[in-house]
Amino acid sequence: MVVKTINSGSKGNGYALISGEDVLLLECGVPAKDMLKTIDYQTSKVSGCMVSHVHKDHVGYIKQYMQYGIKIYTSDEVETDIETVMGEKTVGLQRMRRYQIGSFSVIPFRVPHGETECDGWLIDSPDGRILFITDAEYCPYDFSKMEINYGLIECNYSEDYISREEDGAKFSHVLTGHMELQTCKRLIQSINSKSLRSIGLIHLSAGNGNPQRFKDEIRSVVDSDVNVWIAEKRAEKEFRLTPF
């Protein structure tokens, strides 16, 4: 399986999981033209697009994606938000239940993102198990016994980079709506096992993050053979269960 980062961050989020002839898109916060280029314009291979929440950097281009016949999947709670704000109807899924989307099996679960409904996903594919969490203050569930193979997990900011003199609403949103470095480390340490192969750090803050530091600190809590990388624009990684 290959994961391609279309973009990751406050300017827009989008990822493509490509397993054989099947593509699962994650988020539609980047223009459709960028998504199409990433998947070589093969929209017939797209089984669907998962959306975590209603904020524009994750769902801003939903109308464009739907024009290409791409089904958008959300939890029932996020479905309500998107219909209210964007005027578009998505395919609602019940949280904590498993759904088949092409060759991918997906379980949505709630993560805390301030006052906004937001989801993470446990995704099973023919090539392994993926834990995807973005825009979450923390992960409310224990995945330590789930044999996670790959993580796409937000590591947005470090508390020691934030100025407490910032605008109060903005400061509060960062703290209650995004994952801090130490929280991310604890989560990733909890899923570290002989099954873990790769961790992609997503949605880093441009002003309150440090990619090299974050990567180094996450490396310190996983086994030496786990590939830790930053999901930068146009980054492409191959997910493999075996080293050969």
C-alpha positions as MATLAB code, in Angstrom:
seq = 'MVVKTINSGSKGNGYALISGEDVLLLECGVPAKDMLKTIDYQTSKVSGCMVSHVHKDHVGYIKQYMQYGIKIYTSDEVETDIETVMGEKTVGLQRMRRYQIGSFSVIPFRVPHGETECDGWLIDSPDGRILFITDAEYCPYDFSKMEINYGLIECNYSEDYISREEDGAKFSHVLTGHMELQTCKRLIQSINSKSLRSIGLIHLSAGNGNPQRFKDEIRSVVDSDVNVWIAEKRAEKEFRLTPF';
ca = [
       0.000    0.000    0.000;
       1.108    3.530   -0.742;
       0.020    6.613    1.199;
       0.284    9.927   -0.603;
       0.026   13.257    1.199;
      -1.761   15.765   -1.004;
      -1.311   18.378    1.723;
      -1.285   18.450    5.516;
      -1.820   21.465    7.741;
      -4.022   24.482    8.314;
      -3.982   25.399    4.600;
      -5.685   22.152    3.654;
      -5.638   18.426    4.336;
      -5.866   15.465    2.015;
      -4.359   11.984    1.826;
      -4.736    9.020   -0.513;
      -4.412    5.394    0.550;
      -3.700    3.270   -2.522;
      -3.975   -0.502   -2.169;
      -3.785   -2.395   -5.432;
      -6.527   -1.048   -7.682;
      -8.404    0.605   -4.812;
      -8.086    4.172   -3.495;
      -9.479    5.555   -0.244;
      -9.224    9.325    0.146;
      -8.946   10.877    3.595;
     -10.276   14.449    3.875;
     -11.250   16.803    1.045;
      -9.627   20.028    2.212;
      -7.500   20.446   -0.918;
      -8.661   21.377   -4.439;
      -9.875   18.502   -6.588;
      -7.221   19.282   -9.198;
      -4.508   18.461   -6.650;
      -6.271   15.282   -5.597;
      -6.719   14.178   -9.211;
      -3.038   14.691   -9.964;
      -2.088   12.640   -6.903;
      -4.173    9.644   -8.007;
      -3.201    9.985  -11.687;
      -6.751   11.095  -12.527;
      -8.067    7.559  -11.944;
     -11.284    8.469  -10.160;
     -12.818    5.125  -11.139;
     -10.507    3.511   -8.549;
     -11.730    5.737   -5.690;
     -14.010    3.808   -3.343;
     -14.772    6.903   -1.274;
     -13.481    9.809    0.771;
     -13.556    9.909    4.562;
     -14.015   13.318    6.224;
     -13.164   13.888    9.894;
     -15.066   17.128   10.596;
     -16.659   20.226    9.120;
     -13.759   22.707    9.231;
     -12.803   24.039    5.806;
      -9.221   22.792    5.826;
     -10.722   19.290    5.916;
     -13.944   19.616    3.921;
     -13.682   22.876    1.954;
     -13.689   21.230   -1.490;
     -16.418   18.687   -0.890;
     -18.546   20.013   -3.770;
     -15.685   19.557   -6.231;
     -15.077   15.979   -5.108;
     -18.738   15.098   -5.371;
     -18.809   16.464   -8.912;
     -16.411   13.650   -9.812;
     -18.807   11.084   -8.392;
     -16.802   10.473   -5.234;
     -18.871    9.347   -2.245;
     -18.102   11.239    0.964;
     -18.295    9.262    4.207;
     -18.617   10.724    7.710;
     -20.023    9.711   11.058;
     -23.699   10.482   11.587;
     -22.742   13.415   13.837;
     -20.369   14.974   11.321;
     -22.911   14.332    8.572;
     -25.317   16.678   10.359;
     -22.663   19.401   10.658;
     -21.690   19.209    6.988;
     -25.284   19.315    5.786;
     -25.941   22.358    7.984;
     -22.774   24.281    7.042;
     -21.977   23.080    3.510;
     -25.436   22.075    2.315;
     -24.164   18.684    1.126;
     -25.390   15.225    2.074;
     -22.716   12.688    2.989;
     -22.987    8.974    3.718;
     -23.415    8.795    7.479;
     -21.794    5.990    9.451;
     -22.491    4.997   13.035;
     -19.500    5.478   15.297;
     -17.840    2.333   16.682;
     -19.277    0.149   13.921;
     -17.312   -1.404   11.061;
     -18.095   -0.548    7.436;
     -16.674   -1.875    4.186;
     -15.620    0.760    1.646;
     -14.113   -1.021   -1.319;
     -11.272   -3.197   -0.024;
     -10.951   -1.002    3.074;
     -12.752   -1.663    6.355;
     -13.366    1.448    8.460;
     -14.464    2.097   12.047;
     -15.121    5.774   12.904;
     -14.699    6.926   16.505;
     -15.108   10.298   18.191;
     -12.098   12.414   19.138;
     -12.297   15.695   21.127;
     -11.917   18.812   18.965;
     -13.262   21.699   21.042;
     -16.985   22.097   20.437;
     -16.826   20.518   16.957;
     -17.762   16.918   16.241;
     -14.672   15.143   14.901;
     -13.662   11.573   14.115;
     -10.630    9.371   13.939;
     -10.656    6.109   11.998;
      -9.367    2.602   12.437;
      -8.811    1.384    8.885;
      -8.085   -2.188    7.866;
      -6.763   -2.873    4.384;
      -5.334   -5.943    2.656;
      -1.928   -4.427    3.468;
      -2.356   -3.763    7.183;
      -4.110   -1.783    9.898;
      -3.980    2.015   10.028;
      -4.828    4.387   12.878;
      -5.764    7.874   11.638;
      -6.244   10.722   14.123;
      -6.237   14.430   13.338;
      -7.449   17.613   15.056;
      -7.798   15.879   18.402;
      -6.854   17.178   21.829;
      -6.164   13.559   22.780;
      -7.235   10.020   21.875;
     -10.018    8.799   24.209;
      -9.530    5.125   23.339;
      -6.885    2.512   24.092;
      -5.458    0.973   20.920;
      -2.533   -0.730   22.652;
      -3.830   -4.239   21.904;
      -5.066   -3.543   18.387;
      -1.828   -4.497   16.590;
      -1.575   -1.205   14.674;
       0.752   -1.425   11.670;
       0.716    2.194   10.509;
      -0.189    5.487   12.133;
      -1.205    8.773   10.547;
      -1.402   10.864   13.686;
      -1.499   14.580   14.360;
       1.475   16.129   16.141;
       0.414   19.753   15.873;
       2.343   21.805   18.398;
       4.614   21.873   21.408;
       3.388   23.740   24.465;
       6.728   25.473   24.935;
       6.383   27.128   21.494;
       3.023   28.766   22.208;
       2.738   32.372   23.287;
       0.063   32.704   25.949;
      -0.354   36.320   24.889;
      -2.085   35.209   21.694;
      -5.742   35.923   21.076;
      -7.718   34.025   23.707;
     -10.029   32.189   21.291;
      -7.129   31.123   19.084;
      -5.112   29.971   22.094;
      -8.050   27.946   23.410;
      -8.647   26.354   19.995;
      -5.041   25.191   19.785;
      -5.148   23.623   23.251;
      -8.568   21.949   22.983;
      -8.591   21.168   19.270;
      -5.140   19.864   18.413;
      -2.679   17.278   19.665;
       0.379   18.467   21.572;
       3.759   16.765   21.196;
       3.769   15.050   24.615;
       0.216   13.784   24.128;
       1.192   12.443   20.716;
       4.228   10.706   22.208;
       2.132    8.958   24.846;
      -0.348    7.769   22.237;
       2.323    6.450   19.884;
       4.236    4.825   22.726;
       1.021    3.005   23.657;
       0.649    1.480   20.165;
       4.321    0.610   19.785;
       4.604   -3.144   19.287;
       6.269   -5.700   17.063;
       3.451   -5.024   14.566;
       4.142   -1.299   14.183;
       5.929   -0.412   10.947;
       5.441    3.284   10.225;
       4.273    6.527   11.837;
       3.421    9.566    9.725;
       3.087   12.795   11.704;
       0.319   14.913   10.207;
      -1.104   18.432   10.574;
       1.998   20.072   12.091;
       1.561   23.732   13.004;
       3.695   26.081   10.903;
       4.189   28.453   13.829;
       4.105   26.182   16.874;
       5.824   23.090   15.518;
       9.305   21.842   14.744;
       9.361   18.906   12.281;
      12.859   17.657   13.098;
      12.346   17.853   16.862;
       8.951   16.166   16.649;
      10.317   13.367   14.489;
      13.289   12.822   16.814;
      11.122   12.721   19.942;
       8.640   10.268   18.419;
      11.530    8.066   17.304;
      12.649    7.892   20.924;
       9.449    6.068   21.996;
       9.171    3.452   19.219;
      11.311    0.520   18.163;
      14.329    1.324   16.021;
      12.867   -0.294   12.911;
       9.717    1.887   12.912;
       9.840    4.489   10.156;
       8.872    7.924   11.536;
       8.225   10.602    8.929;
       6.552   13.974    8.426;
       3.505   14.124    6.138;
       4.624   17.053    4.018;
       2.964   18.142    0.788;
       3.480   15.543   -1.954;
       5.182   13.090    0.443;
       4.770    9.477   -0.655;
       5.397    6.448    1.539;
       5.070    2.740    0.911;
       3.502    0.754    3.719;
       4.932   -2.759    3.913;
       4.370   -5.413    6.541;
       7.624   -7.152    5.647;
      11.038   -5.525    5.082;
      11.534   -7.239    1.694;
];
